[in-house]
């Protein structure tokens, strides 16, 4: 009868190894270092796609920065332009003197800054130098002129004997040559009482000035501005008296 063996797990061992070591021989555990282990290095990552994407992003960002900066410049320019227009329209204006009607105070070619705020509040005083729009006057002279305020609203102005009288009192005009006479040109305007918001204006060069002696009182609405400062020529820079 054939022998019967219990069925069990087993490990096949090469016969020659068993014969060599003999019965009861200890099996030496092999050191893992006895096997040559391959030096495994991680494969380099392919970052070329990332580099291209990063370069595109940087290029796009630079373009956006340029557009933003350009828009800032445009906005700044437009703001300055609008402010300049508002400033010249309602606050201050540059004017050039043409002619000799205000000599010796102002001369042909003088460059002035005229402020345009005072006229809205009626804060015009005697001897102020103002610019006017005399469009209602039929004359060969320019409509926009510069003159000096002599008579104020409600006052009586009289030109007599080469002198100016305000409410019967002779007016002292320190800016004029004492020998210079103020001669009437039109009898209608040699003696009159100024109405509300009316001014009597004269040029400092009384012998060569078309002023209220020719066209009468000037309404406040015709006043464009008041002389602020003369900035050219440089040796005459300042506020004319």
MDAnalysis code that builds the backbone (N, CA, C; Angstrom):
import MDAnalysis as mda
import numpy as np

u = mda.Universe.empty(723, n_residues=241, atom_resindex=np.repeat(np.arange(241), 3), trajectory=True)
u.add_TopologyAttr("name", ["N", "CA", "C"] * 241)
u.add_TopologyAttr("resid", np.arange(1, 242))
u.add_TopologyAttr("resname", ["UNK", "UNK", "UNK", "UNK", "UNK", "UNK", "UNK", "UNK", "UNK", "UNK", "UNK", "UNK", "UNK", "UNK", "UNK", "UNK", "UNK", "UNK", "UNK", "UNK", "UNK", "UNK", "UNK", "UNK", "UNK", "UNK", "UNK", "UNK", "UNK", "UNK", "UNK", "UNK", "UNK", "UNK", "UNK", "UNK", "UNK", "UNK", "UNK", "UNK", "UNK", "UNK", "UNK", "UNK", "UNK", "UNK", "UNK", "UNK", "UNK", "UNK", "UNK", "UNK", "UNK", "UNK", "UNK", "UNK", "UNK", "UNK", "UNK", "UNK", "UNK", "UNK", "UNK", "UNK", "UNK", "UNK", "UNK", "UNK", "UNK", "UNK", "UNK", "UNK", "UNK", "UNK", "UNK", "UNK", "UNK", "UNK", "UNK", "UNK", "UNK", "UNK", "UNK", "UNK", "UNK", "UNK", "UNK", "UNK", "UNK", "UNK", "UNK", "UNK", "UNK", "UNK", "UNK", "UNK", "UNK", "UNK", "UNK", "UNK", "UNK", "UNK", "UNK", "UNK", "UNK", "UNK", "UNK", "UNK", "UNK", "UNK", "UNK", "UNK", "UNK", "UNK", "UNK", "UNK", "UNK", "UNK", "UNK", "UNK", "UNK", "UNK", "UNK", "UNK", "UNK", "UNK", "UNK", "UNK", "UNK", "UNK", "UNK", "UNK", "UNK", "UNK", "UNK", "UNK", "UNK", "UNK", "UNK", "UNK", "UNK", "UNK", "UNK", "UNK", "UNK", "UNK", "UNK", "UNK", "UNK", "UNK", "UNK", "UNK", "UNK", "UNK", "UNK", "UNK", "UNK", "UNK", "UNK", "UNK", "UNK", "UNK", "UNK", "UNK", "UNK", "UNK", "UNK", "UNK", "UNK", "UNK", "UNK", "UNK", "UNK", "UNK", "UNK", "UNK", "UNK", "UNK", "UNK", "UNK", "UNK", "UNK", "UNK", "UNK", "UNK", "UNK", "UNK", "UNK", "UNK", "UNK", "UNK", "UNK", "UNK", "UNK", "UNK", "UNK", "UNK", "UNK", "UNK", "UNK", "UNK", "UNK", "UNK", "UNK", "UNK", "UNK", "UNK", "UNK", "UNK", "UNK", "UNK", "UNK", "UNK", "UNK", "UNK", "UNK", "UNK", "UNK", "UNK", "UNK", "UNK", "UNK", "UNK", "UNK", "UNK", "UNK", "UNK", "UNK", "UNK", "UNK", "UNK", "UNK", "UNK", "UNK", "UNK", "UNK", "UNK", "UNK", "UNK", "UNK", "UNK"])
u.atoms.positions = np.array([
    [0.881, -1.175, 0.000],
    [0.000, 0.000, 0.000],
    [0.904, 1.205, 0.000],
    [0.598, 2.083, -0.910],
    [1.500, 3.244, -0.970],
    [1.400, 4.113, 0.254],
    [2.517, 4.740, 0.595],
    [2.518, 5.603, 1.788],
    [1.671, 6.830, 1.543],
    [1.035, 7.269, 2.601],
    [0.175, 8.455, 2.517],
    [0.831, 9.570, 3.288],
    [0.910, 10.698, 2.708],
    [1.562, 11.876, 3.355],
    [0.511, 12.931, 3.614],
    [0.749, 13.547, 4.729],
    [-0.182, 14.658, 5.036],
    [0.073, 15.797, 4.068],
    [-1.016, 16.328, 3.604],
    [-0.904, 17.444, 2.667],
    [-0.557, 18.686, 3.439],
    [0.494, 19.336, 3.136],
    [0.915, 20.532, 3.872],
    [1.700, 21.431, 2.943],
    [1.855, 22.629, 3.403],
    [2.650, 23.594, 2.619],
    [4.110, 23.196, 2.709],
    [4.805, 23.385, 1.675],
    [6.224, 23.064, 1.706],
    [6.965, 23.976, 0.759],
    [8.292, 23.935, 0.925],
    [9.172, 24.760, 0.101],
    [10.174, 23.847, -0.531],
    [10.272, 23.933, -1.826],
    [11.250, 23.134, -2.519],
    [12.617, 23.739, -2.325],
    [13.577, 22.927, -1.903],
    [14.946, 23.393, -1.714],
    [15.814, 22.645, -2.691],
    [16.696, 23.338, -3.392],
    [17.558, 22.640, -4.348],
    [18.318, 21.541, -3.653],
    [18.401, 20.315, -4.288],
    [18.995, 19.139, -3.666],
    [20.472, 19.310, -3.434],
    [21.139, 19.969, -4.329],
    [22.574, 20.104, -4.166],
    [22.940, 20.963, -2.978],
    [22.107, 21.990, -2.670],
    [22.366, 22.816, -1.488],
    [22.216, 21.995, -0.231],
    [21.182, 21.095, -0.224],
    [20.965, 20.305, 0.974],
    [22.097, 19.301, 1.175],
    [22.535, 18.717, 0.102],
    [23.607, 17.738, 0.216],
    [24.891, 18.381, 0.677],
    [25.109, 19.622, 0.228],
    [26.357, 20.298, 0.592],
    [26.402, 20.608, 2.054],
    [25.298, 21.125, 2.571],
    [25.307, 21.610, 3.950],
    [25.061, 20.470, 4.944],
    [24.463, 19.443, 4.475],
    [24.284, 18.308, 5.368],
    [23.114, 18.503, 6.297],
    [22.787, 17.391, 6.987],
    [21.643, 17.477, 7.878],
    [21.914, 18.392, 9.051],
    [20.827, 19.201, 9.341],
    [20.925, 20.114, 10.489],
    [21.745, 21.316, 10.249],
    [22.199, 21.445, 9.056],
    [23.018, 22.645, 8.790],
    [22.160, 23.885, 8.818],
    [22.727, 24.882, 9.376],
    [22.019, 26.152, 9.431],
    [22.121, 26.848, 8.085],
    [21.000, 27.365, 7.710],
    [20.981, 28.123, 6.445],
    [21.309, 29.568, 6.742],
    [22.389, 30.023, 6.219],
    [22.832, 31.418, 6.490],
    [21.938, 32.399, 5.739],
    [21.436, 33.316, 6.487],
    [20.588, 34.338, 5.862],
    [21.463, 35.256, 5.040],
    [21.076, 35.383, 3.833],
    [21.878, 36.201, 2.907],
    [21.632, 37.691, 3.154],
    [22.735, 38.349, 3.232],
    [22.667, 39.812, 3.426],
    [22.116, 40.455, 2.163],
    [21.153, 41.307, 2.389],
    [20.529, 41.969, 1.251],
    [21.509, 42.800, 0.446],
    [22.601, 43.115, 1.113],
    [23.585, 43.936, 0.404],
    [24.388, 43.121, -0.563],
    [24.226, 41.753, -0.462],
    [24.978, 40.943, -1.386],
    [24.489, 41.081, -2.807],
    [23.291, 41.571, -2.930],
    [22.742, 41.770, -4.274],
    [22.990, 43.199, -4.716],
    [23.403, 43.323, -5.913],
    [23.607, 44.682, -6.447],
    [22.253, 45.321, -6.731],
    [22.005, 46.396, -6.016],
    [20.746, 47.100, -6.221],
    [20.954, 48.224, -7.233],
    [20.108, 48.298, -8.194],
    [20.252, 49.403, -9.172],
    [20.035, 50.760, -8.510],
    [20.853, 51.725, -8.868],
    [20.733, 53.088, -8.317],
    [19.608, 53.815, -9.057],
    [18.452, 53.771, -8.434],
    [17.275, 54.327, -9.097],
    [17.172, 55.824, -8.817],
    [17.080, 56.614, -9.845],
    [16.900, 58.068, -9.719],
    [15.556, 58.438, -10.337],
    [14.847, 59.378, -9.702],
    [13.545, 59.782, -10.277],
    [13.758, 60.428, -11.641],
    [12.893, 60.052, -12.530],
    [12.971, 60.629, -13.890],
    [12.723, 62.125, -13.830],
    [13.530, 62.912, -14.522],
    [13.323, 64.386, -14.497],
    [11.957, 64.754, -15.063],
    [11.333, 65.688, -14.363],
    [10.020, 66.127, -14.815],
    [10.156, 67.010, -16.045],
    [9.235, 66.868, -16.913],
    [9.206, 67.708, -18.117],
    [8.481, 69.010, -17.797],
    [9.264, 70.082, -17.581],
    [8.702, 71.380, -17.199],
    [8.618, 72.348, -18.363],
    [8.881, 71.855, -19.537],
    [8.869, 72.763, -20.693],
    [7.513, 73.420, -20.871],
    [6.446, 72.638, -20.624],
    [5.096, 73.219, -20.750],
    [4.867, 74.317, -19.746],
    [5.348, 74.091, -18.492],
    [5.184, 75.112, -17.465],
    [5.962, 76.369, -17.818],
    [7.184, 76.189, -18.332],
    [8.004, 77.344, -18.681],
    [7.343, 78.176, -19.768],
    [6.773, 77.521, -20.769],
    [6.081, 78.250, -21.840],
    [4.886, 79.000, -21.283],
    [4.145, 78.312, -20.382],
    [2.971, 78.954, -19.798],
    [3.370, 80.156, -18.951],
    [4.440, 80.001, -18.161],
    [4.910, 81.109, -17.325],
    [5.365, 82.289, -18.182],
    [6.077, 82.019, -19.268],
    [6.533, 83.094, -20.162],
    [5.336, 83.822, -20.779],
    [4.303, 83.065, -21.165],
    [3.103, 83.688, -21.739],
    [2.398, 84.553, -20.703],
    [2.361, 84.049, -19.466],
    [1.715, 84.827, -18.404],
    [2.460, 86.128, -18.132],
    [3.793, 86.034, -18.097],
    [4.586, 87.244, -17.862],
    [4.407, 88.240, -18.997],
    [4.367, 87.738, -20.232],
    [4.161, 88.628, -21.387],
    [2.804, 89.289, -21.317],
    [1.786, 88.515, -20.950],
    [0.434, 89.064, -20.820],
    [0.366, 90.098, -19.703],
    [1.079, 89.801, -18.575],
    [1.072, 90.738, -17.451],
    [1.759, 92.045, -17.819],
    [2.886, 91.940, -18.560],
    [3.583, 93.159, -18.991],
    [2.689, 93.995, -19.906],
    [1.946, 93.319, -20.766],
    [1.041, 94.031, -21.671],
    [-0.050, 94.738, -20.888],
    [-0.599, 94.050, -19.880],
    [-1.633, 94.661, -19.046],
    [-1.077, 95.846, -18.268],
    [0.145, 95.706, -17.743],
    [0.771, 96.818, -17.006],
    [0.970, 98.015, -17.918],
    [1.403, 97.759, -19.160],
    [1.612, 98.852, -20.114],
    [0.291, 99.563, -20.422],
    [-0.763, 98.776, -20.662],
    [-2.070, 99.374, -20.966],
    [-2.598, 100.172, -19.779],
    [-2.412, 99.637, -18.576],
    [-2.864, 100.348, -17.372],
    [-2.131, 101.671, -17.208],
    [-0.804, 101.626, -17.422],
    [-0.006, 102.852, -17.305],
    [-0.397, 103.864, -18.377],
    [-0.639, 103.373, -19.600],
    [-1.048, 104.266, -20.688],
    [-2.386, 104.913, -20.377],
    [-3.320, 104.125, -19.844],
    [-4.631, 104.679, -19.486],
    [-4.507, 105.713, -18.373],
    [-3.603, 105.470, -17.424],
    [-3.376, 106.443, -16.346],
    [-2.864, 107.766, -16.917],
    [-1.932, 107.675, -17.883],
    [-1.416, 108.894, -18.509],
    [-2.522, 109.637, -19.247],
    [-3.359, 108.894, -19.970],
    [-4.455, 109.521, -20.718],
    [-5.434, 110.192, -19.771],
    [-5.781, 109.500, -18.679],
    [-6.711, 110.084, -17.702],
    [-6.123, 111.345, -17.075],
    [-4.845, 111.270, -16.735],
    [-4.191, 112.446, -16.142],
    [-4.191, 113.622, -17.115],
    [-3.876, 113.330, -18.386],
    [-3.865, 114.379, -19.406],
    [-5.245, 115.008, -19.565],
    [-6.280, 114.188, -19.611],
    [-7.640, 114.711, -19.777],
    [-8.074, 115.549, -18.573],
    [-7.702, 115.093, -17.377],
    [-8.050, 115.858, -16.177],
    [-7.362, 117.224, -16.188],
    [-6.071, 117.226, -16.535],
    [-5.329, 118.489, -16.611],
    [-5.924, 119.403, -17.669],
    [-6.302, 118.821, -18.812],
    [-6.887, 119.609, -19.893],
    [-8.201, 120.243, -19.458],
    [-9.058, 119.468, -18.816],
    [-10.346, 119.992, -18.355],
    [-10.144, 121.087, -17.308],
    [-9.228, 120.842, -16.376],
    [-8.947, 121.855, -15.350],
    [-8.399, 123.133, -15.966],
    [-7.529, 122.989, -16.965],
    [-6.962, 124.160, -17.635],
    [-8.060, 124.962, -18.341],
    [-8.970, 124.250, -19.008],
    [-10.076, 124.934, -19.696],
    [-10.972, 125.656, -18.699],
    [-11.293, 124.980, -17.595],
    [-12.125, 125.616, -16.571],
    [-11.409, 126.815, -15.950],
    [-10.100, 126.631, -15.749],
    [-9.316, 127.710, -15.143],
    [-9.301, 128.949, -16.031],
    [-9.036, 128.760, -17.332],
    [-8.974, 129.902, -18.250],
    [-10.349, 130.486, -18.546],
    [-11.389, 129.673, -18.408],
    [-12.729, 130.156, -18.706],
    [-13.332, 130.946, -17.558],
    [-13.059, 130.506, -16.323],
    [-13.763, 131.094, -15.185],
    [-12.850, 131.706, -14.125],
    [-11.564, 131.439, -14.155],
    [-10.721, 131.892, -13.038],
    [-9.645, 132.882, -13.475],
    [-8.795, 132.475, -14.383],
    [-7.659, 133.319, -14.754],
    [-7.391, 133.199, -16.247],
    [-6.905, 134.281, -16.812],
    [-6.645, 134.295, -18.249],
    [-5.398, 135.120, -18.553],
    [-4.688, 134.690, -19.566],
    [-3.505, 135.432, -20.025],
    [-3.934, 136.413, -21.103],
    [-3.491, 137.674, -20.971],
    [-3.793, 138.713, -21.952],
    [-2.514, 139.424, -22.379],
    [-2.519, 139.883, -23.622],
    [-1.400, 140.666, -24.156],
    [-1.887, 142.068, -24.467],
    [-1.173, 143.047, -23.968],
    [-1.541, 144.447, -24.205],
    [-1.199, 144.827, -25.642],
    [-2.164, 145.410, -26.324],
    [-1.962, 145.932, -27.677],
    [-2.315, 147.419, -27.674],
    [-1.348, 148.237, -28.031],
    [-1.605, 149.672, -28.064],
    [-0.960, 150.418, -26.907],
    [-1.204, 151.736, -26.886],
    [-0.530, 152.623, -25.937],
    [-1.500, 153.363, -25.019],
    [-2.748, 152.922, -24.927],
    [-3.746, 153.686, -24.169],
    [-3.528, 153.655, -22.662],
    [-2.683, 152.725, -22.171],
    [-2.450, 152.652, -20.726],
    [-1.029, 153.059, -20.342],
    [-0.291, 153.645, -21.277],
    [1.038, 154.178, -20.955],
    [0.864, 155.342, -19.979],
    [1.700, 155.469, -18.945],
    [2.980, 154.770, -18.691],
    [2.850, 153.513, -17.826],
    [1.599, 153.165, -17.431],
    [1.433, 152.009, -16.540],
    [1.681, 150.695, -17.267],
    [1.076, 150.562, -18.436],
    [1.239, 149.365, -19.255],
    [1.706, 149.764, -20.645],
    [2.454, 148.865, -21.267],
    [3.002, 149.166, -22.586],
    [2.617, 148.082, -23.583],
    [2.716, 148.437, -24.842],
    [2.408, 147.497, -25.906],
    [3.294, 146.255, -25.780],
    [2.671, 145.084, -25.815],
    [3.420, 143.836, -25.693],
    [3.527, 143.287, -24.288],
    [3.079, 144.033, -23.290],
    [3.104, 143.506, -21.921],
    [2.213, 142.269, -21.834],
    [2.678, 141.278, -21.061],
    [1.910, 140.045, -20.847],
    [1.336, 140.066, -19.435],
    [0.025, 139.813, -19.349],
    [-0.676, 139.929, -18.076],
    [-1.453, 138.666, -17.742],
    [-1.670, 138.485, -16.434],
    [-2.659, 137.522, -15.967],
    [-3.826, 138.314, -15.384],
    [-5.024, 137.977, -15.851],
    [-6.238, 138.665, -15.412],
    [-7.135, 137.651, -14.706],
    [-7.556, 137.983, -13.495],
    [-8.458, 137.071, -12.798],
    [-9.902, 137.421, -13.146],
    [-10.736, 136.367, -13.249],
    [-12.088, 136.537, -13.764],
    [-13.161, 136.225, -12.731],
    [-12.772, 136.156, -11.458],
    [-13.723, 135.813, -10.401],
    [-14.402, 137.053, -9.835],
    [-13.630, 138.114, -9.663],
    [-14.138, 139.329, -9.025],
    [-15.389, 139.868, -9.697],
    [-15.450, 139.795, -11.006],
    [-16.572, 140.383, -11.739],
    [-17.910, 139.772, -11.347],
    [-17.900, 138.515, -10.887],
    [-19.160, 137.871, -10.522],
    [-19.718, 138.392, -9.209],
    [-18.856, 139.008, -8.416],
    [-19.283, 139.495, -7.105],
    [-19.331, 141.019, -7.024],
    [-19.002, 141.684, -8.124],
    [-19.058, 143.142, -8.144],
    [-18.004, 143.806, -7.289],
    [-16.924, 143.074, -6.953],
    [-15.871, 143.624, -6.083],
    [-14.864, 144.409, -6.914],
    [-15.340, 145.429, -7.586],
    [-14.488, 146.303, -8.391],
    [-14.309, 147.614, -7.646],
    [-13.054, 148.046, -7.512],
    [-12.758, 149.248, -6.744],
    [-12.153, 150.323, -7.648],
    [-12.170, 151.539, -7.122],
    [-11.567, 152.641, -7.858],
    [-10.081, 152.392, -8.110],
    [-9.665, 152.712, -9.310],
    [-8.297, 152.577, -9.795],
    [-7.922, 151.136, -10.154],
    [-8.860, 150.199, -10.013],
    [-8.585, 148.849, -10.517],
    [-8.401, 148.924, -12.029],
    [-7.477, 148.125, -12.529],
    [-7.297, 148.013, -13.983],
    [-8.072, 146.784, -14.442],
    [-8.996, 146.988, -15.362],
    [-9.897, 145.910, -15.768],
    [-9.884, 145.730, -17.288],
    [-10.290, 144.554, -17.710],
    [-10.482, 144.297, -19.142],
    [-11.987, 144.325, -19.424],
    [-12.322, 144.827, -20.602],
    [-13.734, 145.050, -20.958],
    [-14.046, 144.493, -22.332],
    [-15.320, 144.170, -22.505],
    [-15.831, 143.824, -23.825],
    [-16.788, 144.940, -24.242],
    [-16.306, 145.818, -25.111],
    [-17.110, 146.982, -25.536],
    [-17.737, 146.722, -26.905],
    [-18.415, 145.584, -27.027],
    [-18.986, 145.192, -28.309],
    [-20.099, 146.132, -28.770],
    [-20.713, 146.840, -27.830],
    [-21.814, 147.737, -28.196],
    [-21.314, 149.053, -28.799],
    [-20.000, 149.281, -28.713],
    [-19.427, 150.534, -29.197],
    [-19.060, 150.406, -30.670],
    [-19.526, 151.327, -31.483],
    [-19.165, 151.341, -32.904],
    [-17.856, 152.105, -33.060],
    [-16.787, 151.362, -33.205],
    [-15.467, 151.970, -33.301],
    [-14.541, 151.066, -34.105],
    [-13.490, 151.664, -34.623],
    [-12.491, 150.884, -35.356],
    [-11.531, 150.165, -34.424],
    [-11.606, 150.509, -33.141],
    [-10.704, 149.903, -32.159],
    [-11.218, 148.515, -31.764],
    [-10.333, 147.653, -31.242],
    [-10.773, 146.317, -30.798],
    [-11.844, 146.414, -29.723],
    [-12.737, 145.434, -29.698],
    [-13.815, 145.439, -28.712],
    [-13.330, 145.115, -27.305],
    [-12.272, 144.336, -27.214],
    [-11.746, 143.976, -25.900],
    [-10.595, 144.912, -25.555],
    [-10.804, 145.674, -24.500],
    [-9.846, 146.720, -24.142],
    [-9.494, 146.615, -22.661],
    [-8.455, 147.361, -22.270],
    [-8.036, 147.402, -20.869],
    [-8.000, 148.860, -20.428],
    [-8.677, 149.145, -19.313],
    [-8.797, 150.521, -18.814],
    [-8.727, 150.526, -17.295],
    [-8.756, 151.765, -16.738],
    [-8.722, 151.922, -15.284],
    [-10.073, 152.458, -14.803],
    [-10.538, 151.895, -13.683],
    [-11.817, 152.328, -13.109],
    [-11.625, 153.668, -12.405],
    [-12.482, 154.622, -12.782],
    [-12.423, 155.959, -12.183],
    [-13.663, 156.244, -11.354],
    [-14.830, 156.010, -11.938],
    [-16.091, 156.260, -11.233],
    [-16.813, 154.966, -10.905],
    [-17.437, 154.932, -9.702],
    [-18.138, 153.743, -9.222],
    [-19.653, 153.943, -9.271],
    [-20.419, 152.844, -9.208],
    [-21.874, 152.940, -9.284],
    [-22.456, 153.947, -8.281],
    [-23.374, 154.779, -8.783],
    [-24.049, 155.763, -7.936],
    [-23.306, 157.076, -7.789],
    [-22.078, 157.191, -8.280],
    [-21.298, 158.416, -8.153],
    [-21.569, 159.361, -9.323],
    [-21.311, 160.656, -9.049],
    [-21.381, 161.651, -10.121],
    [-19.954, 161.940, -10.593],
    [-19.755, 161.810, -11.883],
    [-18.435, 162.024, -12.483],
    [-18.501, 163.275, -13.355],
    [-17.498, 164.146, -13.180],
    [-17.436, 165.363, -13.999],
    [-15.987, 165.593, -14.451],
    [-15.841, 165.910, -15.735],
    [-14.550, 166.295, -16.293],
    [-14.580, 167.794, -16.534],
    [-13.686, 168.510, -15.865],
    [-13.705, 169.973, -15.942],
    [-12.302, 170.518, -15.751],
    [-11.942, 171.436, -16.635],
    [-10.645, 172.103, -16.538],
    [-9.478, 171.095, -16.524],
    [-9.633, 170.018, -17.280],
    [-8.558, 169.033, -17.386],
    [-8.429, 168.134, -16.171],
    [-9.405, 168.200, -15.273],
    [-9.351, 167.394, -14.055],
    [-10.607, 166.533, -13.947],
    [-10.541, 165.559, -13.039],
    [-11.673, 164.657, -12.805],
    [-12.239, 164.939, -11.425],
    [-13.570, 165.063, -11.357],
    [-14.249, 165.303, -10.082],
    [-15.230, 164.152, -9.820],
    [-15.215, 163.702, -8.576],
    [-16.150, 162.671, -8.139],
    [-17.002, 163.264, -7.026],
    [-18.291, 163.345, -7.293],
    [-19.239, 163.940, -6.330],
    [-18.783, 165.333, -5.894],
    [-18.253, 166.079, -6.877],
    [-17.860, 167.462, -6.621],
    [-16.456, 167.623, -6.067],
    [-15.748, 166.519, -5.765],
    [-14.408, 166.601, -5.196],
    [-13.371, 166.183, -6.241],
    [-12.305, 166.979, -6.338],
    [-11.257, 166.639, -7.299],
    [-10.620, 165.296, -6.929],
    [-10.422, 164.477, -7.936],
    [-9.869, 163.145, -7.713],
    [-8.355, 163.174, -7.862],
    [-7.667, 162.727, -6.823],
    [-6.212, 162.609, -6.882],
    [-5.851, 161.325, -7.619],
    [-5.029, 161.461, -8.668],
    [-4.629, 160.307, -9.479],
    [-3.101, 160.215, -9.488],
    [-2.518, 159.574, -8.474],
    [-1.062, 159.564, -8.304],
    [-0.311, 158.830, -9.413],
    [-0.976, 158.036, -10.191],
    [-0.328, 157.261, -11.256],
    [-0.140, 158.077, -12.533],
    [-0.665, 159.314, -12.547],
    [-0.567, 160.158, -13.734],
    [0.496, 161.236, -13.559],
    [1.031, 161.685, -14.674],
    [1.899, 162.862, -14.683],
    [1.052, 164.058, -14.265],
    [1.481, 164.822, -13.263],
    [0.682, 165.967, -12.789],
    [0.340, 166.970, -13.890],
    [1.125, 167.014, -14.948],
    [0.880, 167.966, -16.025],
    [-0.158, 167.449, -17.039],
    [-0.509, 166.169, -16.925],
    [-1.435, 165.582, -17.886],
    [-2.864, 166.010, -17.584],
    [-3.581, 166.428, -18.619],
    [-4.957, 166.887, -18.451],
    [-5.934, 165.856, -19.015],
    [-7.069, 165.742, -18.344],
    [-8.128, 164.837, -18.797],
    [-9.195, 165.684, -19.486],
    [-9.164, 165.661, -20.803],
    [-10.053, 166.496, -21.607],
    [-11.279, 165.691, -22.023],
    [-12.452, 166.321, -21.893],
    [-13.696, 165.664, -22.309],
    [-13.708, 165.487, -23.828],
    [-14.336, 164.413, -24.302],
    [-14.433, 164.130, -25.739],
    [-15.860, 164.270, -26.242],
    [-16.799, 163.895, -25.437],
    [-18.213, 163.986, -25.801],
    [-18.942, 164.624, -24.620],
    [-19.608, 165.742, -24.879],
    [-20.245, 166.476, -23.779],
    [-21.284, 165.638, -23.038],
    [-21.866, 164.657, -23.711],
    [-22.855, 163.811, -23.044],
    [-22.238, 163.035, -21.883],
    [-20.927, 162.802, -21.982],
    [-20.268, 161.984, -20.974],
    [-19.236, 162.765, -20.165],
    [-19.310, 164.112, -20.241],
    [-18.374, 164.932, -19.469],
    [-18.885, 165.172, -18.054],
    [-20.187, 165.019, -17.868],
    [-20.767, 165.130, -16.522],
    [-21.996, 164.229, -16.474],
    [-21.982, 163.268, -15.609],
    [-23.103, 162.326, -15.510],
    [-23.092, 161.607, -14.168],
    [-24.259, 161.067, -13.855],
    [-24.389, 160.263, -12.629],
    [-24.486, 158.803, -13.058],
    [-23.645, 158.007, -12.464],
    [-23.607, 156.592, -12.818],
    [-24.774, 155.841, -12.184],
    [-25.346, 154.940, -12.979],
    [-26.431, 154.124, -12.467],
    [-25.905, 152.933, -11.676],
    [-26.858, 152.110, -11.236],
    [-26.478, 150.913, -10.500],
    [-25.707, 149.973, -11.436],
    [-24.602, 149.451, -10.947],
    [-23.756, 148.542, -11.733],
    [-23.150, 149.201, -12.970],
    [-22.879, 150.498, -12.878],
    [-22.201, 151.201, -13.973],
    [-20.872, 151.764, -13.478],
    [-19.887, 151.795, -14.378],
    [-18.549, 152.273, -14.030],
    [-18.067, 153.241, -15.106],
    [-17.262, 154.202, -14.648],
    [-16.644, 155.159, -15.570],
    [-15.177, 154.779, -15.668],
    [-14.687, 154.524, -16.896],
    [-13.313, 154.047, -17.079],
    [-12.540, 154.997, -17.994],
    [-11.250, 155.126, -17.706],
    [-10.352, 155.955, -18.519],
    [-9.025, 155.223, -18.730],
    [-8.350, 155.537, -19.841],
    [-6.995, 155.048, -20.056],
    [-6.007, 155.992, -19.397],
    [-4.880, 155.467, -18.926],
    [-3.882, 156.318, -18.269],
    [-3.240, 157.289, -19.256],
    [-3.185, 156.926, -20.514],
    [-2.683, 157.815, -21.553],
    [-3.868, 158.643, -22.080],
    [-4.226, 159.667, -21.346],
    [-5.472, 160.392, -21.600],
    [-5.526, 161.023, -22.995],
    [-4.368, 161.282, -23.576],
    [-4.352, 161.889, -24.907],
    [-4.495, 160.859, -26.038],
    [-4.452, 159.585, -25.676],
    [-4.520, 158.555, -26.709],
    [-5.285, 157.338, -26.183],
    [-6.518, 157.564, -25.775],
    [-7.324, 156.484, -25.212],
    [-8.797, 156.671, -25.574],
    [-9.397, 155.619, -26.095],
    [-10.844, 155.599, -26.337],
    [-11.479, 154.939, -25.125],
    [-12.237, 155.721, -24.356],
    [-12.755, 155.237, -23.081],
    [-14.134, 155.810, -22.814],
    [-14.513, 155.929, -21.537],
    [-15.863, 156.404, -21.207],
    [-16.123, 157.823, -21.678],
    [-15.117, 158.573, -22.007],
    [-15.312, 159.915, -22.560],
    [-15.940, 159.822, -23.949],
    [-15.770, 158.673, -24.608],
    [-16.330, 158.458, -25.945],
    [-17.632, 157.659, -25.902],
    [-17.654, 156.575, -25.120],
    [-18.816, 155.669, -25.157],
    [-19.599, 155.607, -23.857],
    [-19.285, 156.444, -22.905],
    [-20.079, 156.535, -21.685],
    [-19.793, 155.442, -20.663],
    [-20.716, 155.270, -19.712],
    [-20.516, 154.304, -18.631],
    [-20.437, 152.871, -19.157],
    [-19.740, 152.061, -18.403],
    [-19.577, 150.643, -18.749],
    [-20.409, 149.804, -17.773],
    [-21.302, 148.960, -18.269],
    [-22.073, 148.091, -17.363],
    [-21.180, 147.007, -16.763],
    [-21.535, 146.568, -15.585],
    [-20.747, 145.528, -14.916],
    [-20.666, 144.263, -15.766],
    [-21.714, 143.990, -16.517],
    [-21.737, 142.781, -17.349],
    [-20.670, 142.806, -18.448],
    [-20.140, 144.000, -18.765],
    [-19.118, 144.117, -19.817],
    [-17.711, 143.872, -19.281],
    [-17.575, 143.780, -17.971],
    [-16.254, 143.568, -17.373],
    [-15.866, 142.098, -17.516],
    [-14.699, 141.869, -18.073],
    [-14.207, 140.505, -18.292],
    [-13.322, 140.017, -17.149],
    [-12.552, 140.926, -16.580],
    [-11.653, 140.525, -15.504],
    [-10.885, 141.703, -14.946],
    [-10.122, 141.418, -13.901],
    [-9.314, 142.446, -13.239],
    [-7.851, 142.037, -13.287],
    [-6.981, 143.012, -13.585],
    [-5.553, 142.728, -13.687],
    [-5.028, 142.154, -12.380],
    [-4.342, 141.020, -12.521],
    [-3.764, 140.360, -11.359],
    [-2.275, 140.644, -11.249],
    [-1.542, 140.395, -12.353],
    [-0.103, 140.601, -12.323],
    [0.419, 140.704, -13.754],
    [1.485, 141.450, -13.919],
    [2.209, 141.488, -15.189],
    [3.404, 140.552, -15.041],
    [3.536, 139.574, -15.950],
    [4.627, 138.608, -15.837],
    [5.684, 138.765, -16.926],
    [5.436, 139.677, -17.869],
    [6.443, 139.964, -18.888],
    [6.232, 141.399, -19.383],
    [7.332, 142.147, -19.603],
    [8.752, 141.743, -19.497],
    [9.167, 141.476, -18.050],
    [10.194, 140.659, -17.926],
    [10.595, 140.197, -16.608],
    [11.065, 141.330, -15.702],
    [11.679, 142.365, -16.290],
    [12.153, 143.462, -15.456],
    [11.023, 144.356, -14.973],
    [9.801, 144.126, -15.477],
    [8.639, 144.898, -15.021],
    [7.609, 143.998, -14.357],
    [8.044, 142.789, -13.998],
    [7.130, 141.829, -13.392],
    [6.583, 142.346, -12.064],
    [5.281, 142.142, -11.866],
    [4.656, 142.575, -10.620],
    [3.254, 143.103, -10.867],
    [2.695, 143.730, -9.848],
    [1.346, 144.286, -9.939],
    [1.467, 145.778, -10.268],
    [1.014, 146.183, -11.461],
    [1.089, 147.602, -11.806],
    [0.203, 148.440, -10.880],
    [0.661, 149.611, -10.563],
    [-0.097, 150.516, -9.691],
    [-0.995, 151.443, -10.506],
])
